[in-house]
Amino acid sequence: MEHRFFGNTDLSCSALGFGTWEMSTTQYGHIDVDEACNAVAAAIDRGITLFDTAEVYGPYHSESLLCKALGQRRKEIVLVTKVGFDYVEDGDKVTTVGRKSTYNHIIAHAEGCLRRLQTDWIDLLLIHWPDHDTPYDEPIRALEDLKAAGKIRHYGVSNFSPAMMDVCEKVGHLTANQVGYHMFDRRVERAVLPYCQEHGIGFMAYGSLGFGLLTGAFTPETEFVSWDWRSSGKAFGLPLFEKEHFLKELRVVARLQELAARYDKTVAQLAVAWVLGHPAVTVALVGMRNPKELDENVAAVDWKLTAEDRAEIDRIFEEEGVPTYINAPQAL
């Protein structure tokens, strides 16, 4: 498994990362605990060293499940989690009520992450989304103090713009920015990826498979149940799952499958290889529920697309009239 460094830091990880949003139970449905634990163990065995979670996934459920799945193997991996939301708790029910990244809130919720993950330190702690009611550098001061106390080893942000990162960088160096990036959403190519490259900040791509679009599993008849977040038609501000757009995107996927088949690969492998082909990308995050998905994604890491392959992909989008949103505003 290829390993990459986060920008100009000493932190490195496998180029493929294990994303655990699907373990949250609230937005992707029921999770089989044994299956999830087996998937995590198998991923470590196959060389995946980065596991990404967040307190808001559930809330709290994903962190607790990942802790159970890791067991005694926690020291073998790079553990990433995220804070920056506020919650209302009513018995066993926990409701997310908005973003909150004040100094005291970040300190307190980092402690909560440590408890749920049953670990003495977090390798990389991220501010999940910008809190526009709090100065962007305030949570960075909290992260600096957590690092000084040995409770985290690195810190960064998620879904931050270059202007926001500029404010943060005046307080301390960001190890990473985690933002959505896949063939159907290229907004980060315009400014975020160049900024990360220039400033030595690692980039973590979430949604590498287009939230299922690039798996080949969808058909024109696909309907999302009401509790599936994709049923709204939107994906982080883009109309990817609205019927008119969805049908055109499936035509793109069919042609991408043909391209991948020439190399005896799948469209999902093409999607992962495409993300990893950008020089600013440190790690592509993918959710993996079973051995088949794991094997498929791991096999994509060593596939290096040529310039001709990438140009053909761009032509397919253009010929099908499907936008890549490179000039659209970032979801903030």
Phi and psi restraints in degrees (value plus and minus 20) as a CYANA .aco file:
   2 GLU   PHI     -85.8   -45.8
   2 GLU   PSI     120.4   160.4
   3 HIS   PHI    -135.6   -95.6
   3 HIS   PSI     127.8   167.8
   4 ARG   PHI    -155.2  -115.2
   4 ARG   PSI     130.1   170.1
   5 PHE   PHI    -108.2   -68.2
   5 PHE   PSI     130.3   170.3
   6 PHE   PHI    -100.7   -60.7
   6 PHE   PSI      82.3   122.3
   7 GLY   PHI      32.8    72.8
   7 GLY   PSI    -149.5  -109.5
   8 ASN   PHI    -121.5   -81.5
   8 ASN   PSI       2.9    42.9
   9 THR   PHI    -114.3   -74.3
   9 THR   PSI     157.9   197.9
  10 ASP   PHI    -115.6   -75.6
  10 ASP   PSI     -12.6    27.4
  11 LEU   PHI    -108.4   -68.4
  11 LEU   PSI     109.6   149.6
  12 SER   PHI    -152.1  -112.1
  12 SER   PSI     142.1   182.1
  13 CYS   PHI    -178.6  -138.6
  13 CYS   PSI     152.6   192.6
  14 SER   PHI     -84.4   -44.4
  14 SER   PSI     127.7   167.7
  15 ALA   PHI     -85.8   -45.8
  15 ALA   PSI     -43.5    -3.5
  16 LEU   PHI    -124.7   -84.7
  16 LEU   PSI     107.7   147.7
  17 GLY   PHI    -133.7   -93.7
  17 GLY   PSI     132.4   172.4
  18 PHE   PHI    -114.2   -74.2
  18 PHE   PSI      90.9   130.9
  19 GLY   PHI    -110.7   -70.7
  19 GLY   PSI     119.5   159.5
  20 THR   PHI    -136.5   -96.5
  20 THR   PSI      -3.5    36.5
  21 TRP   PHI     -76.2   -36.2
  21 TRP   PSI     -57.1   -17.1
  22 GLU   PHI     -86.4   -46.4
  22 GLU   PSI     -34.4     5.6
  23 MET   PHI    -104.7   -64.7
  23 MET   PSI     -16.8    23.2
  24 SER   PHI     -95.1   -55.1
  24 SER   PSI     -41.1    -1.1
  25 THR   PHI      52.7    92.7
  25 THR   PSI     -41.9    -1.9
  26 THR   PHI    -108.3   -68.3
  26 THR   PSI     -41.4    -1.4
  27 GLN   PHI    -146.0  -106.0
  27 GLN   PSI     -26.5    13.5
  28 TYR   PHI    -148.4  -108.4
  28 TYR   PSI     -14.2    25.8
  29 GLY   PHI      73.8   113.8
  29 GLY   PSI    -189.1  -149.1
  30 HIS   PHI     -82.7   -42.7
  30 HIS   PSI     120.1   160.1
  31 ILE   PHI    -136.2   -96.2
  31 ILE   PSI     108.0   148.0
  32 ASP   PHI    -100.4   -60.4
  32 ASP   PSI      93.8   133.8
  33 VAL   PHI     -80.8   -40.8
  33 VAL   PSI     -65.5   -25.5
  34 ASP   PHI     -83.0   -43.0
  34 ASP   PSI     -60.7   -20.7
  35 GLU   PHI     -84.2   -44.2
  35 GLU   PSI     -61.0   -21.0
  36 ALA   PHI     -84.5   -44.5
  36 ALA   PSI     -63.4   -23.4
  37 CYS   PHI     -83.6   -43.6
  37 CYS   PSI     -61.2   -21.2
  38 ASN   PHI     -84.6   -44.6
  38 ASN   PSI     -57.7   -17.7
  39 ALA   PHI     -85.2   -45.2
  39 ALA   PSI     -61.0   -21.0
  40 VAL   PHI     -84.5   -44.5
  40 VAL   PSI     -66.2   -26.2
  41 ALA   PHI     -81.9   -41.9
  41 ALA   PSI     -63.3   -23.3
  42 ALA   PHI     -85.1   -45.1
  42 ALA   PSI     -56.6   -16.6
  43 ALA   PHI     -83.6   -43.6
  43 ALA   PSI     -62.7   -22.7
  44 ILE   PHI     -82.6   -42.6
  44 ILE   PSI     -62.7   -22.7
  45 ASP   PHI     -80.5   -40.5
  45 ASP   PSI     -51.7   -11.7
  46 ARG   PHI    -107.4   -67.4
  46 ARG   PSI     -18.2    21.8
  47 GLY   PHI      82.5   122.5
  47 GLY   PSI     -15.8    24.2
  48 ILE   PHI     -97.0   -57.0
  48 ILE   PSI     105.8   145.8
  49 THR   PHI    -134.4   -94.4
  49 THR   PSI     -28.1    11.9
  50 LEU   PHI    -132.7   -92.7
  50 LEU   PSI     109.0   149.0
  51 PHE   PHI    -145.2  -105.2
  51 PHE   PSI     104.3   144.3
  52 ASP   PHI    -133.0   -93.0
  52 ASP   PSI     108.5   148.5
  53 THR   PHI    -159.7  -119.7
  53 THR   PSI    -189.9  -149.9
  54 ALA   PHI    -185.1  -145.1
  54 ALA   PSI     129.7   169.7
  55 GLU   PHI     -85.2   -45.2
  55 GLU   PSI     -47.9    -7.9
  56 VAL   PHI     -96.1   -56.1
  56 VAL   PSI     -34.3     5.7
  57 TYR   PHI     -92.8   -52.8
  57 TYR   PSI      77.2   117.2
  58 GLY   PHI     115.9   155.9
  58 GLY   PSI     -81.7   -41.7
  59 PRO   PHI     -83.6   -43.6
  59 PRO   PSI     134.2   174.2
  60 TYR   PHI      56.8    96.8
  60 TYR   PSI     -44.7    -4.7
  61 HIS   PHI     -83.7   -43.7
  61 HIS   PSI     -63.4   -23.4
  62 SER   PHI     -83.4   -43.4
  62 SER   PSI     -62.3   -22.3
  63 GLU   PHI     -81.3   -41.3
  63 GLU   PSI     -65.3   -25.3
  64 SER   PHI     -84.7   -44.7
  64 SER   PSI     -60.8   -20.8
  65 LEU   PHI     -88.0   -48.0
  65 LEU   PSI     -59.9   -19.9
  66 LEU   PHI     -83.8   -43.8
  66 LEU   PSI     -59.7   -19.7
  67 CYS   PHI     -78.2   -38.2
  67 CYS   PSI     -66.6   -26.6
  68 LYS   PHI     -81.6   -41.6
  68 LYS   PSI     -61.6   -21.6
  69 ALA   PHI     -88.8   -48.8
  69 ALA   PSI     -56.9   -16.9
  70 LEU   PHI     -92.0   -52.0
  70 LEU   PSI     -60.2   -20.2
  71 GLY   PHI      34.2    74.2
  71 GLY   PSI    -147.7  -107.7
  72 GLN   PHI     -98.9   -58.9
  72 GLN   PSI     -19.9    20.1
  73 ARG   PHI    -117.3   -77.3
  73 ARG   PSI     -10.3    29.7
  74 ARG   PHI     -74.8   -34.8
  74 ARG   PSI     -59.0   -19.0
  75 LYS   PHI     -91.1   -51.1
  75 LYS   PSI     -30.0    10.0
  76 GLU   PHI    -103.8   -63.8
  76 GLU   PSI     -28.2    11.8
  77 ILE   PHI    -148.2  -108.2
  77 ILE   PSI     145.4   185.4
  78 VAL   PHI    -114.5   -74.5
  78 VAL   PSI      95.7   135.7
  79 LEU   PHI    -119.1   -79.1
  79 LEU   PSI     102.0   142.0
  80 VAL   PHI    -139.0   -99.0
  80 VAL   PSI     110.6   150.6
  81 THR   PHI    -159.4  -119.4
  81 THR   PSI     153.4   193.4
  82 LYS   PHI    -158.0  -118.0
  82 LYS   PSI     124.2   164.2
  83 VAL   PHI    -150.5  -110.5
  83 VAL   PSI     152.4   192.4
  84 GLY   PHI     108.1   148.1
  84 GLY   PSI      -5.5    34.5
  85 PHE   PHI    -139.1   -99.1
  85 PHE   PSI     138.8   178.8
  86 ASP   PHI    -131.4   -91.4
  86 ASP   PSI     133.8   173.8
  87 TYR   PHI    -158.5  -118.5
  87 TYR   PSI     135.5   175.5
  88 VAL   PHI    -135.9   -95.9
  88 VAL   PSI     106.6   146.6
  89 GLU   PHI    -128.6   -88.6
  89 GLU   PSI     109.2   149.2
  90 ASP   PHI    -152.8  -112.8
  90 ASP   PSI      72.1   112.1
  91 GLY   PHI      46.0    86.0
  91 GLY   PSI    -145.2  -105.2
  92 ASP   PHI    -105.3   -65.3
  92 ASP   PSI     -27.0    13.0
  93 LYS   PHI    -109.4   -69.4
  93 LYS   PSI     107.0   147.0
  94 VAL   PHI    -141.1  -101.1
  94 VAL   PSI     103.9   143.9
  95 THR   PHI    -137.0   -97.0
  95 THR   PSI     111.0   151.0
  96 THR   PHI     -98.4   -58.4
  96 THR   PSI     109.9   149.9
  97 VAL   PHI    -138.8   -98.8
  97 VAL   PSI     -18.4    21.6
  98 GLY   PHI     125.2   165.2
  98 GLY   PSI     156.9   196.9
  99 ARG   PHI    -103.3   -63.3
  99 ARG   PSI     125.5   165.5
 100 LYS   PHI    -176.1  -136.1
 100 LYS   PSI      98.0   138.0
 101 SER   PHI    -151.9  -111.9
 101 SER   PSI      15.3    55.3
 102 THR   PHI     -87.8   -47.8
 102 THR   PSI     141.6   181.6
 103 TYR   PHI     -74.5   -34.5
 103 TYR   PSI     -74.5   -34.5
 104 ASN   PHI     -84.3   -44.3
 104 ASN   PSI     -55.0   -15.0
 105 HIS   PHI     -85.6   -45.6
 105 HIS   PSI     -63.6   -23.6
 106 ILE   PHI     -85.1   -45.1
 106 ILE   PSI     -62.3   -22.3
 107 ILE   PHI     -79.9   -39.9
 107 ILE   PSI     -68.9   -28.9
 108 ALA   PHI     -84.6   -44.6
 108 ALA   PSI     -61.6   -21.6
 109 HIS   PHI     -97.8   -57.8
 109 HIS   PSI     -45.6    -5.6
 110 ALA   PHI     -83.7   -43.7
 110 ALA   PSI     -59.3   -19.3
 111 GLU   PHI     -82.6   -42.6
 111 GLU   PSI     -58.0   -18.0
 112 GLY   PHI     -83.1   -43.1
 112 GLY   PSI     -60.4   -20.4
 113 CYS   PHI     -82.4   -42.4
 113 CYS   PSI     -63.3   -23.3
 114 LEU   PHI     -80.1   -40.1
 114 LEU   PSI     -60.3   -20.3
 115 ARG   PHI     -86.5   -46.5
 115 ARG   PSI     -68.1   -28.1
 116 ARG   PHI     -86.0   -46.0
 116 ARG   PSI     -56.2   -16.2
 117 LEU   PHI    -105.0   -65.0
 117 LEU   PSI     -26.6    13.4
 118 GLN   PHI      29.6    69.6
 118 GLN   PSI      33.5    73.5
 119 THR   PHI    -155.7  -115.7
 119 THR   PSI     135.6   175.6
 120 ASP   PHI    -104.6   -64.6
 120 ASP   PSI     -37.6     2.4
 121 TRP   PHI    -172.0  -132.0
 121 TRP   PSI     136.5   176.5
 122 ILE   PHI    -132.6   -92.6
 122 ILE   PSI     109.7   149.7
 123 ASP   PHI     -86.9   -46.9
 123 ASP   PSI     -59.5   -19.5
 124 LEU   PHI    -166.9  -126.9
 124 LEU   PSI      95.1   135.1
 125 LEU   PHI    -129.7   -89.7
 125 LEU   PSI     108.1   148.1
 126 LEU   PHI    -135.1   -95.1
 126 LEU   PSI     127.4   167.4
 127 ILE   PHI    -102.3   -62.3
 127 ILE   PSI      98.4   138.4
 128 HIS   PHI     -86.6   -46.6
 128 HIS   PSI     -66.3   -26.3
 129 TRP   PHI    -162.5  -122.5
 129 TRP   PSI     130.8   170.8
 130 PRO   PHI     -84.9   -44.9
 130 PRO   PSI     113.5   153.5
 131 ASP   PHI    -114.9   -74.9
 131 ASP   PSI      86.6   126.6
 132 HIS   PHI     -94.9   -54.9
 132 HIS   PSI     -25.9    14.1
 133 ASP   PHI    -117.3   -77.3
 133 ASP   PSI     -18.8    21.2
 134 THR   PHI    -149.4  -109.4
 134 THR   PSI     117.6   157.6
 135 PRO   PHI     -72.7   -32.7
 135 PRO   PSI     116.5   156.5
 136 TYR   PHI     -83.7   -43.7
 136 TYR   PSI     -41.8    -1.8
 137 ASP   PHI    -106.8   -66.8
 137 ASP   PSI     -32.8     7.2
 138 GLU   PHI     -82.0   -42.0
 138 GLU   PSI     -67.6   -27.6
 139 PRO   PHI     -85.3   -45.3
 139 PRO   PSI     -46.3    -6.3
 140 ILE   PHI     -87.0   -47.0
 140 ILE   PSI     -55.2   -15.2
 141 ARG   PHI     -83.4   -43.4
 141 ARG   PSI     -57.9   -17.9
 142 ALA   PHI     -85.4   -45.4
 142 ALA   PSI     -63.1   -23.1
 143 LEU   PHI     -84.4   -44.4
 143 LEU   PSI     -58.1   -18.1
 144 GLU   PHI     -79.7   -39.7
 144 GLU   PSI     -62.8   -22.8
 145 ASP   PHI     -90.1   -50.1
 145 ASP   PSI     -56.8   -16.8
 146 LEU   PHI     -83.9   -43.9
 146 LEU   PSI     -58.1   -18.1
 147 LYS   PHI     -86.6   -46.6
 147 LYS   PSI     -63.2   -23.2
 148 ALA   PHI     -82.5   -42.5
 148 ALA   PSI     -50.6   -10.6
 149 ALA   PHI    -103.0   -63.0
 149 ALA   PSI     -22.8    17.2
 150 GLY   PHI      60.1   100.1
 150 GLY   PSI      -8.8    31.2
 151 LYS   PHI    -106.5   -66.5
 151 LYS   PSI     -42.4    -2.4
 152 ILE   PHI    -154.1  -114.1
 152 ILE   PSI     135.6   175.6
 153 ARG   PHI    -124.9   -84.9
 153 ARG   PSI     -49.9    -9.9
 154 HIS   PHI    -164.1  -124.1
 154 HIS   PSI     141.3   181.3
 155 TYR   PHI    -164.0  -124.0
 155 TYR   PSI     144.1   184.1
 156 GLY   PHI    -187.5  -147.5
 156 GLY   PSI    -179.5  -139.5
 157 VAL   PHI    -154.6  -114.6
 157 VAL   PSI     153.7   193.7
 158 SER   PHI    -163.4  -123.4
 158 SER   PSI     112.8   152.8
 159 ASN   PHI      45.8    85.8
 159 ASN   PSI      11.6    51.6
 160 PHE   PHI    -118.2   -78.2
 160 PHE   PSI     124.8   164.8
 161 SER   PHI    -104.1   -64.1
 161 SER   PSI     146.4   186.4
 162 PRO   PHI     -75.8   -35.8
 162 PRO   PSI     -61.4   -21.4
 163 ALA   PHI     -82.1   -42.1
 163 ALA   PSI     -59.5   -19.5
 164 MET   PHI     -88.6   -48.6
 164 MET   PSI     -61.1   -21.1
 165 MET   PHI     -83.4   -43.4
 165 MET   PSI     -55.0   -15.0
 166 ASP   PHI     -77.0   -37.0
 166 ASP   PSI     -65.0   -25.0
 167 VAL   PHI     -82.4   -42.4
 167 VAL   PSI     -64.2   -24.2
 168 CYS   PHI     -83.6   -43.6
 168 CYS   PSI     -61.4   -21.4
 169 GLU   PHI     -85.4   -45.4
 169 GLU   PSI     -37.5     2.5
 170 LYS   PHI     -94.4   -54.4
 170 LYS   PSI     -37.2     2.8
 171 VAL   PHI    -119.8   -79.8
 171 VAL   PSI     -61.7   -21.7
 172 GLY   PHI    -188.7  -148.7
 172 GLY   PSI     140.3   180.3
 173 HIS   PHI    -100.5   -60.5
 173 HIS   PSI     109.1   149.1
 174 LEU   PHI     -99.1   -59.1
 174 LEU   PSI     111.7   151.7
 175 THR   PHI     -99.0   -59.0
 175 THR   PSI     -52.6   -12.6
 176 ALA   PHI    -175.4  -135.4
 176 ALA   PSI     136.4   176.4
 177 ASN   PHI    -147.2  -107.2
 177 ASN   PSI     108.4   148.4
 178 GLN   PHI    -128.6   -88.6
 178 GLN   PSI      98.5   138.5
 179 VAL   PHI    -160.6  -120.6
 179 VAL   PSI     133.1   173.1
 180 GLY   PHI     -85.1   -45.1
 180 GLY   PSI     115.9   155.9
 181 TYR   PHI    -177.0  -137.0
 181 TYR   PSI     100.1   140.1
 182 HIS   PHI    -179.5  -139.5
 182 HIS   PSI     157.1   197.1
 183 MET   PHI     -77.3   -37.3
 183 MET   PSI     -54.3   -14.3
 184 PHE   PHI    -106.1   -66.1
 184 PHE   PSI     -28.0    12.0
 185 ASP   PHI    -159.1  -119.1
 185 ASP   PSI      78.3   118.3
 186 ARG   PHI    -132.5   -92.5
 186 ARG   PSI       5.9    45.9
 187 ARG   PHI     -77.6   -37.6
 187 ARG   PSI     -53.2   -13.2
 188 VAL   PHI     -91.8   -51.8
 188 VAL   PSI     -36.0     4.0
 189 GLU   PHI     -86.9   -46.9
 189 GLU   PSI     -47.1    -7.1
 190 ARG   PHI     -91.9   -51.9
 190 ARG   PSI     -62.7   -22.7
 191 ALA   PHI    -158.2  -118.2
 191 ALA   PSI     -59.0   -19.0
 192 VAL   PHI     -87.3   -47.3
 192 VAL   PSI     -70.0   -30.0
 193 LEU   PHI     -82.5   -42.5
 193 LEU   PSI     -65.7   -25.7
 194 PRO   PHI     -79.6   -39.6
 194 PRO   PSI     -58.6   -18.6
 195 TYR   PHI     -83.3   -43.3
 195 TYR   PSI     -66.3   -26.3
 196 CYS   PHI     -80.6   -40.6
 196 CYS   PSI     -63.3   -23.3
 197 GLN   PHI     -80.5   -40.5
 197 GLN   PSI     -66.5   -26.5
 198 GLU   PHI     -86.3   -46.3
 198 GLU   PSI     -52.6   -12.6
 199 HIS   PHI    -123.9   -83.9
 199 HIS   PSI     -10.8    29.2
 200 GLY   PHI      47.9    87.9
 200 GLY   PSI      16.6    56.6
 201 ILE   PHI    -127.8   -87.8
 201 ILE   PSI     110.5   150.5
 202 GLY   PHI     -88.5   -48.5
 202 GLY   PSI     135.5   175.5
 203 PHE   PHI    -145.1  -105.1
 203 PHE   PSI     106.1   146.1
 204 MET   PHI    -128.0   -88.0
 204 MET   PSI     101.1   141.1
 205 ALA   PHI    -115.3   -75.3
 205 ALA   PSI      96.0   136.0
 206 TYR   PHI    -119.1   -79.1
 206 TYR   PSI     140.4   180.4
 207 GLY   PHI      50.5    90.5
 207 GLY   PSI       9.9    49.9
 208 SER   PHI     -76.9   -36.9
 208 SER   PSI     -48.4    -8.4
 209 LEU   PHI    -118.2   -78.2
 209 LEU   PSI       0.0    40.0
 210 GLY   PHI      41.2    81.2
 210 GLY   PSI      13.6    53.6
 211 PHE   PHI      34.5    74.5
 211 PHE   PSI      18.8    58.8
 212 GLY   PHI      83.7   123.7
 212 GLY   PSI     -42.0    -2.0
 213 LEU   PHI     -77.1   -37.1
 213 LEU   PSI     -56.9   -16.9
 214 LEU   PHI    -119.2   -79.2
 214 LEU   PSI       3.7    43.7
 215 THR   PHI    -117.9   -77.9
 215 THR   PSI     -37.2     2.8
 216 GLY   PHI      62.2   102.2
 216 GLY   PSI     -12.7    27.3
 217 ALA   PHI    -107.2   -67.2
 217 ALA   PSI     -35.7     4.3
 218 PHE   PHI    -112.1   -72.1
 218 PHE   PSI     130.4   170.4
 219 THR   PHI    -148.8  -108.8
 219 THR   PSI     150.0   190.0
 220 PRO   PHI     -78.5   -38.5
 220 PRO   PSI     -40.5    -0.5
 221 GLU   PHI    -108.9   -68.9
 221 GLU   PSI     -25.4    14.6
 222 THR   PHI     -79.7   -39.7
 222 THR   PSI     108.9   148.9
 223 GLU   PHI    -146.3  -106.3
 223 GLU   PSI     120.2   160.2
 224 PHE   PHI    -118.1   -78.1
 224 PHE   PSI     112.1   152.1
 225 VAL   PHI     -86.4   -46.4
 225 VAL   PSI     142.7   182.7
 226 SER   PHI     -81.3   -41.3
 226 SER   PSI     -53.0   -13.0
 227 TRP   PHI    -102.8   -62.8
 227 TRP   PSI     -28.1    11.9
 228 ASP   PHI     -99.7   -59.7
 228 ASP   PSI     104.1   144.1
 229 TRP   PHI     -78.3   -38.3
 229 TRP   PSI     -43.6    -3.6
 230 ARG   PHI     -92.0   -52.0
 230 ARG   PSI     -33.6     6.4
 231 SER   PHI     -84.9   -44.9
 231 SER   PSI     -38.1     1.9
 232 SER   PHI     -92.0   -52.0
 232 SER   PSI     -36.3     3.7
 233 GLY   PHI      69.7   109.7
 233 GLY   PSI     -37.1     2.9
 234 LYS   PHI    -121.5   -81.5
 234 LYS   PSI     129.7   169.7
 235 ALA   PHI    -154.6  -114.6
 235 ALA   PSI      77.1   117.1
 236 PHE   PHI      32.5    72.5
 236 PHE   PSI      28.3    68.3
 237 GLY   PHI      70.2   110.2
 237 GLY   PSI     -26.1    13.9
 238 LEU   PHI    -128.5   -88.5
 238 LEU   PSI     126.7   166.7
 239 PRO   PHI    -104.7   -64.7
 239 PRO   PSI      22.6    62.6
 240 LEU   PHI     -83.7   -43.7
 240 LEU   PSI     -50.4   -10.4
 241 PHE   PHI    -127.7   -87.7
 241 PHE   PSI      -9.8    30.2
 242 GLU   PHI     -93.6   -53.6
 242 GLU   PSI     119.2   159.2
 243 LYS   PHI     -71.6   -31.6
 243 LYS   PSI     -67.1   -27.1
 244 GLU   PHI     -79.5   -39.5
 244 GLU   PSI     -65.0   -25.0
 245 HIS   PHI     -91.5   -51.5
 245 HIS   PSI     -61.5   -21.5
 246 PHE   PHI     -76.9   -36.9
 246 PHE   PSI     -65.1   -25.1
 247 LEU   PHI     -85.0   -45.0
 247 LEU   PSI     -59.3   -19.3
 248 LYS   PHI     -87.7   -47.7
 248 LYS   PSI     -58.1   -18.1
 249 GLU   PHI     -84.7   -44.7
 249 GLU   PSI     -55.6   -15.6
 250 LEU   PHI     -85.2   -45.2
 250 LEU   PSI     -51.2   -11.2
 251 ARG   PHI     -86.4   -46.4
 251 ARG   PSI     -58.3   -18.3
 252 VAL   PHI     -82.4   -42.4
 252 VAL   PSI     -66.0   -26.0
 253 VAL   PHI     -79.9   -39.9
 253 VAL   PSI     -60.2   -20.2
 254 ALA   PHI     -80.3   -40.3
 254 ALA   PSI     -60.7   -20.7
 255 ARG   PHI     -93.4   -53.4
 255 ARG   PSI     -53.8   -13.8
 256 LEU   PHI     -85.4   -45.4
 256 LEU   PSI     -55.1   -15.1
 257 GLN   PHI     -81.9   -41.9
 257 GLN   PSI     -58.1   -18.1
 258 GLU   PHI     -85.6   -45.6
 258 GLU   PSI     -61.1   -21.1
 259 LEU   PHI     -82.3   -42.3
 259 LEU   PSI     -67.9   -27.9
 260 ALA   PHI     -82.0   -42.0
 260 ALA   PSI     -57.9   -17.9
 261 ALA   PHI     -82.8   -42.8
 261 ALA   PSI     -47.7    -7.7
 262 ARG   PHI     -82.7   -42.7
 262 ARG   PSI     -44.1    -4.1
 263 TYR   PHI    -123.7   -83.7
 263 TYR   PSI     -10.6    29.4
 264 ASP   PHI      39.9    79.9
 264 ASP   PSI      20.1    60.1
 265 LYS   PHI    -142.1  -102.1
 265 LYS   PSI     149.4   189.4
 266 THR   PHI    -120.1   -80.1
 266 THR   PSI     146.9   186.9
 267 VAL   PHI     -86.8   -46.8
 267 VAL   PSI     -52.1   -12.1
 268 ALA   PHI     -84.0   -44.0
 268 ALA   PSI     -61.0   -21.0
 269 GLN   PHI     -85.4   -45.4
 269 GLN   PSI     -57.5   -17.5
 270 LEU   PHI     -81.6   -41.6
 270 LEU   PSI     -62.5   -22.5
 271 ALA   PHI     -82.9   -42.9
 271 ALA   PSI     -64.2   -24.2
 272 VAL   PHI     -86.8   -46.8
 272 VAL   PSI     -64.9   -24.9
 273 ALA   PHI     -81.8   -41.8
 273 ALA   PSI     -56.4   -16.4
 274 TRP   PHI     -84.2   -44.2
 274 TRP   PSI     -66.0   -26.0
 275 VAL   PHI     -82.5   -42.5
 275 VAL   PSI     -66.9   -26.9
 276 LEU   PHI     -89.0   -49.0
 276 LEU   PSI     -35.4     4.6
 277 GLY   PHI     -95.5   -55.5
 277 GLY   PSI     -32.1     7.9
 278 HIS   PHI    -100.9   -60.9
 278 HIS   PSI     109.4   149.4
 279 PRO   PHI     -84.8   -44.8
 279 PRO   PSI     -38.0     2.0
 280 ALA   PHI    -105.0   -65.0
 280 ALA   PSI     -33.9     6.1
 281 VAL   PHI    -100.2   -60.2
 281 VAL   PSI     107.7   147.7
 282 THR   PHI    -108.2   -68.2
 282 THR   PSI     -67.2   -27.2
 283 VAL   PHI    -167.8  -127.8
 283 VAL   PSI     119.6   159.6
 284 ALA   PHI    -121.2   -81.2
 284 ALA   PSI     101.9   141.9
 285 LEU   PHI    -110.7   -70.7
 285 LEU   PSI     113.1   153.1
 286 VAL   PHI    -159.9  -119.9
 286 VAL   PSI     117.7   157.7
 287 GLY   PHI    -103.0   -63.0
 287 GLY   PSI     116.0   156.0
 288 MET   PHI    -156.7  -116.7
 288 MET   PSI      95.0   135.0
 289 ARG   PHI    -118.5   -78.5
 289 ARG   PSI     -38.7     1.3
 290 ASN   PHI    -169.8  -129.8
 290 ASN   PSI     147.9   187.9
 291 PRO   PHI     -78.6   -38.6
 291 PRO   PSI     -55.1   -15.1
 292 LYS   PHI     -82.9   -42.9
 292 LYS   PSI     -67.5   -27.5
 293 GLU   PHI     -83.7   -43.7
 293 GLU   PSI     -59.0   -19.0
 294 LEU   PHI     -81.2   -41.2
 294 LEU   PSI     -70.9   -30.9
 295 ASP   PHI     -80.2   -40.2
 295 ASP   PSI     -61.6   -21.6
 296 GLU   PHI     -82.0   -42.0
 296 GLU   PSI     -65.1   -25.1
 297 ASN   PHI     -92.6   -52.6
 297 ASN   PSI     -59.4   -19.4
 298 VAL   PHI     -81.5   -41.5
 298 VAL   PSI     -58.5   -18.5
 299 ALA   PHI     -87.6   -47.6
 299 ALA   PSI     -34.2     5.8
 300 ALA   PHI    -101.6   -61.6
 300 ALA   PSI     -41.2    -1.2
 301 VAL   PHI     -83.2   -43.2
 301 VAL   PSI     -58.5   -18.5
 302 ASP   PHI    -105.1   -65.1
 302 ASP   PSI     -21.0    19.0
 303 TRP   PHI    -105.5   -65.5
 303 TRP   PSI      94.6   134.6
 304 LYS   PHI    -122.1   -82.1
 304 LYS   PSI      92.1   132.1
 305 LEU   PHI     -90.9   -50.9
 305 LEU   PSI     123.9   163.9
 306 THR   PHI    -103.9   -63.9
 306 THR   PSI     146.6   186.6
 307 ALA   PHI     -80.4   -40.4
 307 ALA   PSI     -54.2   -14.2
 308 GLU   PHI     -86.6   -46.6
 308 GLU   PSI     -59.3   -19.3
 309 ASP   PHI     -81.2   -41.2
 309 ASP   PSI     -66.5   -26.5
 310 ARG   PHI     -86.0   -46.0
 310 ARG   PSI     -57.4   -17.4
 311 ALA   PHI     -86.2   -46.2
 311 ALA   PSI     -58.0   -18.0
 312 GLU   PHI     -85.0   -45.0
 312 GLU   PSI     -59.3   -19.3
 313 ILE   PHI     -79.8   -39.8
 313 ILE   PSI     -65.1   -25.1
 314 ASP   PHI     -81.9   -41.9
 314 ASP   PSI     -58.3   -18.3
 315 ARG   PHI     -84.5   -44.5
 315 ARG   PSI     -59.4   -19.4
 316 ILE   PHI     -80.1   -40.1
 316 ILE   PSI     -66.0   -26.0
 317 PHE   PHI     -80.8   -40.8
 317 PHE   PSI     -64.1   -24.1
 318 GLU   PHI     -84.7   -44.7
 318 GLU   PSI     -65.3   -25.3
 319 GLU   PHI     -87.0   -47.0
 319 GLU   PSI     -50.0   -10.0
 320 GLU   PHI    -109.1   -69.1
 320 GLU   PSI     -22.7    17.3
 321 GLY   PHI      48.2    88.2
 321 GLY   PSI      12.1    52.1
 322 VAL   PHI    -125.0   -85.0
 322 VAL   PSI     102.2   142.2
 323 PRO   PHI     -93.7   -53.7
 323 PRO   PSI     135.3   175.3
 324 THR   PHI    -129.0   -89.0
 324 THR   PSI     -23.7    16.3
 325 TYR   PHI      42.7    82.7
 325 TYR   PSI       6.7    46.7
 326 ILE   PHI     -81.4   -41.4
 326 ILE   PSI     -48.5    -8.5
 327 ASN   PHI    -122.1   -82.1
 327 ASN   PSI     -12.9    27.1
 328 ALA   PHI     -97.4   -57.4
 328 ALA   PSI     131.7   171.7
 329 PRO   PHI     -85.8   -45.8
 329 PRO   PSI     123.8   163.8
 330 GLN   PHI     -88.8   -48.8
 330 GLN   PSI     124.7   164.7
 331 ALA   PHI     -92.1   -52.1
 331 ALA   PSI      96.3   136.3
